[in-house]
Amino acid sequence: MKLNKKKKQKLTLARKLIAYSNPKSIITEQFRTIRTNIQFSMPDQEIKTILVTSSIPGEGKTTNAANLGVVFAQEGKKVLIVDADMRKPTIHHTFNLFNVVGLSNILSNQVDVLNAIQHSDINNIDIIVSGPIPPNPSELLSSKKLETFLDIVKNEYEIIIFDAPPILSVTDAQILSNKCDGTLLIVNSGYVDKADVIKAKASLEAAHAKILGVVLNNYKMPKNNNYYYY
């Protein structure tokens, strides 16, 4: 028996967004812990814009960005997730959306911000996909249009999460980290070299990023516990 389109979409969301499909799981609880730690990390400053990046590709930054958005939304916050990876975008796959009009169109003055926002199937979460892959992502992120974009979305949303490219691959994450209230570095346990993580941290510090912390991804619990957690 073939599944209809809506059921397929829900199954895809369930696989990628455990905080949505299984809110009582130990993994979801870890995302709530990250959410709480972010809220307490800078008591003297409101954190509205959060950059999520990693040292190298394949560390799970997109999954973490998406699930973090879910737990903020479950708290009642109005959340916007922006795919700022204009080289290898994936957020549209995570939320089953079309990547036709997005951030690249906004930053190149082709479309207004509000016309690029897409609603997800999850309450309180909207998405801006990357849009068509431009020839000059770094230049777009360095433009004054980015500051205008940030001003607009800050007025509309309580939490804005940017899924950025790996920091050691290109300069995009460095540029954006300087503009955001805080940055999360995703580190895939047993996958990335310690030297690369140190380089990534140094790159963020060179950009004057406010590093909120590191998320150790895919860490295996001790043998007396059968769970994996983020």
C-alpha positions as CSV (number, residue, x, y, z in Angstrom):
1,M,0.0,0.0,0.0
2,K,1.4,3.4,-1.0
3,L,1.5,6.2,1.4
4,N,-0.1,9.5,0.4
5,K,2.0,12.6,0.2
6,K,1.0,14.0,3.6
7,K,1.8,10.8,5.4
8,K,5.2,10.7,3.6
9,Q,5.9,14.2,4.7
10,K,5.0,13.5,8.3
11,L,7.3,10.4,8.3
12,T,10.2,12.5,6.9
13,L,9.6,15.1,9.6
14,A,9.5,12.4,12.3
15,R,12.8,10.9,11.2
16,K,14.7,14.2,11.1
17,L,13.0,16.1,13.9
18,I,13.0,13.9,17.0
19,A,12.0,16.8,19.2
20,Y,8.8,17.0,17.2
21,S,8.1,13.3,16.7
22,N,9.2,12.1,20.1
23,P,9.0,15.0,22.6
24,K,9.5,12.6,25.6
25,S,12.8,11.0,24.4
26,I,16.1,11.5,26.1
27,I,17.5,13.1,23.0
28,T,14.7,15.7,23.0
29,E,15.5,16.3,26.7
30,Q,19.1,17.1,25.7
31,F,17.8,19.7,23.2
32,R,15.8,21.3,26.0
33,T,18.9,21.4,28.1
34,I,20.7,23.2,25.3
35,R,17.8,25.6,25.1
36,T,18.0,26.3,28.8
37,N,21.7,26.7,28.7
38,I,21.4,29.2,25.9
39,Q,18.9,31.2,27.8
40,F,21.2,31.4,30.9
41,S,24.4,31.8,29.0
42,M,24.2,35.6,28.6
43,P,21.9,37.0,31.4
44,D,22.7,40.6,30.6
45,Q,21.8,40.3,26.9
46,E,18.7,39.0,25.1
47,I,19.6,36.3,22.7
48,K,17.4,36.4,19.6
49,T,19.8,35.4,16.7
50,I,21.7,32.1,17.0
51,L,24.2,30.8,14.5
52,V,24.7,27.0,14.3
53,T,27.8,25.8,12.6
54,S,30.4,23.1,12.7
55,S,34.1,22.7,11.9
56,I,33.7,20.4,8.9
57,P,30.8,18.9,6.9
58,G,28.8,16.0,8.2
59,E,28.7,16.9,11.9
60,G,24.9,17.3,12.2
61,K,24.6,21.1,12.3
62,T,21.4,21.2,10.3
63,T,19.7,18.5,12.4
64,N,20.7,20.3,15.6
65,A,19.6,23.7,14.3
66,A,16.2,22.3,13.3
67,N,15.6,20.4,16.5
68,L,16.7,23.4,18.6
69,G,14.1,25.4,16.7
70,V,11.5,22.9,17.6
71,V,12.1,23.0,21.4
72,F,12.1,26.8,21.3
73,A,8.7,26.6,19.5
74,Q,7.4,24.1,22.0
75,E,8.1,26.6,24.7
76,G,5.8,29.0,22.9
77,K,8.4,31.1,21.1
78,K,7.8,32.4,17.6
79,V,10.8,30.8,15.7
80,L,12.3,31.5,12.3
81,I,14.9,29.0,10.9
82,V,17.1,30.5,8.1
83,D,19.1,28.3,5.8
84,A,22.3,30.4,5.5
85,D,24.2,27.6,3.8
86,M,23.9,29.0,0.3
87,R,26.4,26.4,-1.0
88,K,24.9,23.1,0.1
89,P,21.4,23.9,1.5
90,T,19.4,21.2,3.3
91,I,16.8,22.8,5.5
92,H,14.2,22.6,2.8
93,H,14.6,18.8,2.8
94,T,14.3,18.7,6.6
95,F,11.0,20.5,6.5
96,N,9.7,19.2,3.2
97,L,9.7,22.7,1.5
98,F,10.5,23.9,-2.0
99,N,13.8,25.7,-2.3
100,V,12.7,28.3,-4.9
101,V,12.8,31.6,-3.2
102,G,14.9,32.3,-0.1
103,L,17.8,34.1,1.5
104,S,19.9,34.5,-1.7
105,N,16.9,36.3,-3.3
106,I,16.4,38.5,-0.2
107,L,20.1,39.6,0.0
108,S,20.2,40.3,-3.8
109,N,17.1,42.5,-3.6
110,Q,15.0,40.2,-5.7
111,V,12.2,39.7,-3.1
112,D,10.9,41.2,0.1
113,V,11.7,39.3,3.3
114,L,8.1,38.6,4.2
115,N,7.4,37.1,0.7
116,A,10.2,34.6,1.2
117,I,9.0,33.2,4.5
118,Q,7.4,29.7,4.4
119,H,5.2,28.2,7.1
120,S,6.2,24.7,8.3
121,D,3.9,21.9,9.5
122,I,5.1,22.6,13.1
123,N,3.4,25.3,15.2
124,N,5.4,28.5,15.8
125,I,8.1,27.6,13.2
126,D,8.6,29.5,10.0
127,I,11.4,28.8,7.5
128,I,13.5,30.9,5.0
129,V,15.2,28.5,2.7
130,S,18.5,29.3,1.0
131,G,17.1,30.1,-2.4
132,P,19.0,29.5,-5.6
133,I,22.7,29.0,-5.1
134,P,24.5,32.3,-5.8
135,P,28.0,32.7,-7.2
136,N,29.0,34.9,-4.3
137,P,27.5,33.8,-0.9
138,S,30.2,35.5,1.2
139,E,29.7,38.8,-0.6
140,L,25.9,38.6,-0.1
141,L,26.4,38.0,3.6
142,S,28.8,40.9,3.9
143,S,26.3,43.3,2.3
144,K,24.3,45.9,4.1
145,K,21.2,44.1,3.1
146,L,21.9,41.5,5.7
147,E,21.6,44.1,8.5
148,T,18.3,45.2,7.1
149,F,17.2,41.6,6.9
150,L,18.1,41.1,10.6
151,D,16.2,44.2,11.7
152,I,13.1,43.0,9.9
153,V,13.1,39.4,11.3
154,K,14.0,40.5,14.8
155,N,10.8,42.5,14.8
156,E,8.7,39.5,13.7
157,Y,10.3,36.6,15.6
158,E,11.5,35.9,19.2
159,I,14.2,33.4,18.1
160,I,16.0,33.3,14.7
161,I,18.3,30.3,14.1
162,F,20.8,30.4,11.2
163,D,22.1,27.1,9.8
164,A,25.5,28.2,8.4
165,P,28.1,26.3,6.4
166,P,31.0,24.6,8.2
167,I,33.4,27.3,9.5
168,L,36.6,25.7,8.1
169,S,35.2,25.3,4.6
170,V,34.3,28.9,3.8
171,T,34.1,32.3,5.4
172,D,30.3,32.5,5.5
173,A,29.9,31.4,9.0
174,Q,32.6,33.8,10.3
175,I,30.8,36.7,8.6
176,L,27.4,35.8,10.0
177,S,28.7,34.9,13.5
178,N,29.8,38.5,13.9
179,K,26.2,39.7,13.3
180,C,24.4,37.1,15.5
181,D,23.9,37.3,19.3
182,G,25.5,33.9,19.8
183,T,27.1,31.0,18.1
184,L,26.8,27.2,18.7
185,L,29.6,25.0,17.5
186,I,28.5,21.4,16.7
187,V,31.1,18.8,17.3
188,N,30.5,15.2,16.1
189,S,31.9,12.8,18.6
190,G,34.5,10.5,17.1
191,Y,34.3,12.1,13.7
192,V,36.1,15.4,13.7
193,D,39.8,15.9,14.7
194,K,40.5,17.9,17.9
195,A,42.8,20.2,15.8
196,D,39.9,21.1,13.5
197,V,37.7,22.0,16.5
198,I,40.4,24.2,17.9
199,K,40.9,25.9,14.5
200,A,37.1,26.5,14.3
201,K,37.0,28.1,17.7
202,A,39.9,30.3,16.8
203,S,38.1,31.4,13.6
204,L,35.0,32.3,15.5
205,E,37.0,34.3,18.0
206,A,38.8,36.1,15.2
207,A,35.4,37.1,13.9
208,H,34.5,38.4,17.4
209,A,31.7,35.8,17.6
210,K,30.0,35.3,21.0
211,I,30.4,31.5,21.4
212,L,27.5,30.2,23.5
213,G,29.1,26.7,23.7
214,V,29.8,23.4,22.0
215,V,27.2,20.7,21.4
216,L,28.8,17.2,21.4
217,N,26.8,15.3,18.8
218,N,26.3,11.5,18.6
219,Y,28.0,10.8,21.9
220,K,27.5,7.2,23.1
221,M,26.3,6.8,26.6
222,P,28.1,4.4,29.0
223,K,27.3,0.7,28.6
224,N,24.7,0.7,31.3
225,N,22.6,3.1,29.3
226,N,21.3,2.1,25.8
227,Y,20.5,5.6,24.5
228,Y,22.4,7.9,22.2
229,Y,22.0,11.6,22.8
230,Y,23.0,14.9,21.3
